Amino acid sequence: MKRILLIIKNDVKRRIKSPLGILLFLLIPIVMTAIIGMIFSPRAGNAQLPPIKIILVDNDKSLGSKFFTGAFDTKEIKDLFQVTMAEENEGKRLISKGKASALIIIPAKFTDDLSNQKKTTIHLIKNPSEEFLPGIVEEFVNTMGIVISGFVQVFEPEIKIMKKFTDMDLENLSIPEATPFLEAMKTKFLSLKKFTSPMLIELKKETSATDKKKKEPEFNLFALIMPGMLVMFLLFVVEGIMREILADKENGILQRMMFSPLRIMDFIISRIFSGFVVGVLMFWIAVVIGALLFEIKWGNYWYLFILIALTSFWAASFFALLNAFFKNRNQAAAFSAPIILVFSAFGGSMLPLEQIPAQMRWVSTITLNHWFITGAIKIGSNEFPIVPLLVLFILGVILFILAVISLNRRIKI
């Protein structure tokens, strides 16, 4: 045991003194996480869409158009739309230059047509360079059209009188004449209230007892990207360390070491655990960087430590076993890289599992990437990842035993 620990200690020291290769593999996933996260994450920590820019042209400037434009002044709608009022020519010029997602033009005589129950048309010009945002504007305008049309048909007589009163000078306005119509409108509003209140369908929101105890973690896109990036490059680092088993035999280092009271099995075990220790150290450096740089809340660090340890152990045991099937390190390198890429592609490092074809998702269950990412997500959600940990532990032990037996036969001197 002392000899094994001494070899592990010397291996780790040697890598700390020349850390360039490992630091490079550590830097790549951090940079990739930063780039992908900055491109796709919401700005300023806001998960909502930025306000949709709209240019609004009011050629009517009367009661009906003011009712329509007033809909954009409500608090909720202000958060969704950024409205700029403009004249028609200026609005068309701005939309042609892509300064907004959509241009809305309220026609002249909009209020007159509505009060006379005539069909009128609101013009919507969408920005062709945008795909989704103009569609949101279109749906909102359609919804407003339905609401206003229904309101106008219900209050047809009253609207005509209101239009008449609004066109009058204040001196000519007769309060007694307006009173009957105001009473009629009140009666209709009360009648409508009977149909809309109480609502037959309502939404009741509840929180389960379990959810009340458990605080919902904040969404962080970096926390979804970084685990996949890390485990992919961990495979490259550990694979390179395990390949040194064959390199030591080719270079005669193993033969010289056999002059000391060292068994080949001790040498193999020490190399596997050297890869394990380096993997754990690399992971924890990345975890600290992720927490400081990307504000990732990893969850329970004891759970995370177990997950990282088992992941590194699995990776070291797997690549140690893989090296037992090759005659030299060049063959091992040629086969290992494609295996890592397949693991990463189907295990969730390159694409979310939901985007992998359903008939191919079974492949992910045999990859280290899948189980580490699944475990990290569960820990980040304040859950104990019992299934990922059990899978990694059982498979890691099996791979370790097979690797020691197989390599002992392969490199026997």
Beta strands, then each sheet from edge to edge (+ up, - down):
strand 1: 52-58
strand 2: 81-85
strand 3: 102-106
strand 4: 123-126
sheet 1: 2+ 1+ 3+ 4-
end
